[in-house]
Structures are given as C-alpha cells and as structure tokens.
Amino acid sequence: MVRAIRGAIQVDANERDAIIEATTELVMALMERNKLTTDDVISVLFTASPDLTAEFPALAARKLGFHDVPLICCTEIDVPGALPRVVRLMAHVETDKPRAEIHHVYLRGAVALRQDIAQ
C-alpha cells in the first residue's frame, strides 16, 4: 500500500548548514516515528519557503542514504504572513499501516502549521 506522509520544520537561518541540519532532523524523525527504511520510500517532495535559498533540502536526505530515492525540491508559494524559513516534505512510502497509524511530523516552529496532525 502507498501512503503519503507530511512534515515540516522551521529552519533557524538561511544558511547552508542550518538547512541541512533542520532537514536532517525532520527526515530522521519521520523515518523513526513511522518505522521506515529507505527501501520503503518511493519518493520525497521537498519545498522551501522563498526565504530559504542557501541549499537544497534534498541534500540532507542524500547524506542520510537516500541515494536511489527520487527527490525533488520546489519553492513554496509566497503567501503574505506565512511562517518564515520552513522546509516541508511529502514522502510517498510503501507500508502496511492504515492511514490512522501514519505519523506526520511537524517540528520546531512548524508545529503551528498543522496542530491538528502534528505529533
């Protein structure tokens, strides 16, 4: 069965190391909370708010071993008043878990984005 898992994290600054560090934290939390391996991941779509330009978030996933997983980065739409410095992801995974057992991951200031599903 294919499931989509959402997540987001607020990054401390528009700096390469800060983007990689925050994205690493997000990806690791998503994988751990859902008990996944890279073999379970079909693809990951990353978005970054328009104020994050210092690095591609997908680089963090590559450094974690997502070598043969299709990854892509996009810019989130620039909505006035939106939370700044946010990396979001949507991972498509193969799992036997029902939708109710999927753990979406919202970290740091990004918890405010989806308090209804943040864990």
N, C-alpha and C positions, 0 to 999 in steps of 0.2 A: 504494500500500500504506500502511496506517496502522500506526504504531509508537508505543509509549509510552516516554518517556524519563524516568528518575527523577533526582532531585538533591536535595541538602540542603546547608545551610551553618549554622554556628553564628554567632550574632549576638553582638557584644561587649556590648550592654546593651539593656535595654528602653527605648529611646529612638527617637523617630521617625526621625531621621537615620541611626542605626545600622541600623535595619531596612531602610530604603530602600537604603542603601549596600551592605549584605550581599546583599540580594535582587538588586540590580542586578548585582553581581559574579557571582552564581550564574546568572542568566538569560543574561548575556553569555557566560559560559564554556560553558554548554550549547549556545547558538546557534553559537558559534565552533567548538567541538570536533566538532559534528555538521554543520557547514557548512550551516546553515539560514538562511532569511529568515523574516520574519513571515508571508509568504504561505504558507509550509509548515506553519505552526502552526494546528491545528484548535481546540484549547482548552488551558487550563492550570488545573490544580487546585493551589492553594497551601494548605499547612497551616502553622500556627504552634504551637509548644508553648504550653501555658497561661500561661506567664510572659511571653509577648510580646503586649502589648496596646496599645502606643503608636501603631501604624499598621498598615494593611492591606498585606501584602506585594505584592499585585497592583498597588498604586500604582506601584511601581518598574517593572513591565512596561509600564504605560500610558505612563510617562515615556520608555521606550525605543522607543515607537512601536507598541505592541500595541493600537492604537485600535479595530480591528474584530474582535479575537480575544476570544471568550468567556473570561472569567477569573472564578474564584471563590476565596474564602478560607474556611477552616474552622479550628477548633481541633483539634489533635492530642489523642488521649486522654491523660489524665494518669496515666501509669504510674509508680509509685514507683521512684525510682532512675534514671529516664530522663535522657538528656543534656539539660541546660537550654538555653534560648534558641536553639531550632533552627527554621529555616524549611525546609520541604520542598516539593518540587513534583513533579507528574507532568504532563508535557506530551504531548499527543497530536499527532502530526505526520504529514504525508504525505511519504513518502520511498521511494526505490527500494532503499535499503540493506537488506541482510539483518540480522536481529536481532544476529548476531555482530559487526556493524560499528557498532552503536549505542554511543555513549559516554555512560554515566551519569556524573554529576558530583557529587562529594562534596568539599566544601571546608572548610578550617579544621578545627575540632574534629569536624565531622560525618564526617570520613574514618573515624572509629571505628565509625560506624553500619553501613557496608557495605564492609569491607575487601576482600570478595570481588569487588566490581564497581567500586569507586572507582578513578578514573584520574587 
